[in-house]
Every structure is written in structure tokens, then in C-alpha cells.
Amino acid sequence: MFKYKSSKDTGAKSWIYQRISGIALVVFAIGHYILMHFQPEAGKTYEAVFARMQFSWYRIIDLTFVTLALYHGLNGIWGIFRDYDLKSGTKITIISALLIFGLAFLFWAYYIVFSIPYGKPMP
């Protein structure tokens, strides 16, 4: 028959966070598009990217964009799997794989941004 699901089992919080991250990503994507495609002087060369990365606010925006995009994408994938009636072992395997991939990719992104030095560009 019908089984009551408590609110922690429904995925309501995940659904809300998915919508919030989606709205934030639209704002970030529009800002990125304007910066990279409507300002020719912004440039896409190493020197131009290095010059932008000298400002901490740009690094914060970049890391926030990557973090939100990663959360949004992995949460969406998990939402697809959550629609199926999976065994608990399969659920644990999938969520573990998503978490490992997500943390590895996030660590890599943060490492790249923080490895860009302040000051003069590297030769």
C-alpha cells in the first residue's frame, strides 16, 4: 500500500538546493559570457587570464562558479538515480562514486586556481 516517507527521505531539500544553484549558475554564466565574449580587451591569452587572477574577487567568483556547477551537476545525476528503486548497496556505490569524483574534481579546480601566483607572470 502507501508508505509514508518522512521529509528527509523525499529529496525536498535537494530539490530546493538544485533550484537555488541553477539560478545562481544562470547569473554566473551571464557574467562569464559578458566578460569573455563582449569585451574583446578581456582576452583569452595566458597573460590576460593571469592579469584577471591577480584580483582575489575574481578567484572567489571563479571558485564559486566551479563549486556551484559541480554541485548542480552531481546533484542532478543523483536525482536521476534517486528516481529508481535501487538496492541500498547500489545507492551507496553510486553516491560514493559521485562524492569521490566530485571531491577530486573540486580539489583539482581549487589547486589550479590557488597555484596561480600573485605578481609577475611565469615565463
Secondary structure as GFF3:
##gff-version 3
##sequence-region A 1 123
A	DSSP	alpha_helix	7	10	.	.	.	ID=ss1
A	DSSP	alpha_helix	12	37	.	.	.	ID=ss2
A	DSSP	three_ten_helix	40	42	.	.	.	ID=ss3
A	DSSP	alpha_helix	46	52	.	.	.	ID=ss4
A	DSSP	alpha_helix	56	82	.	.	.	ID=ss5
A	DSSP	alpha_helix	88	115	.	.	.	ID=ss6
###
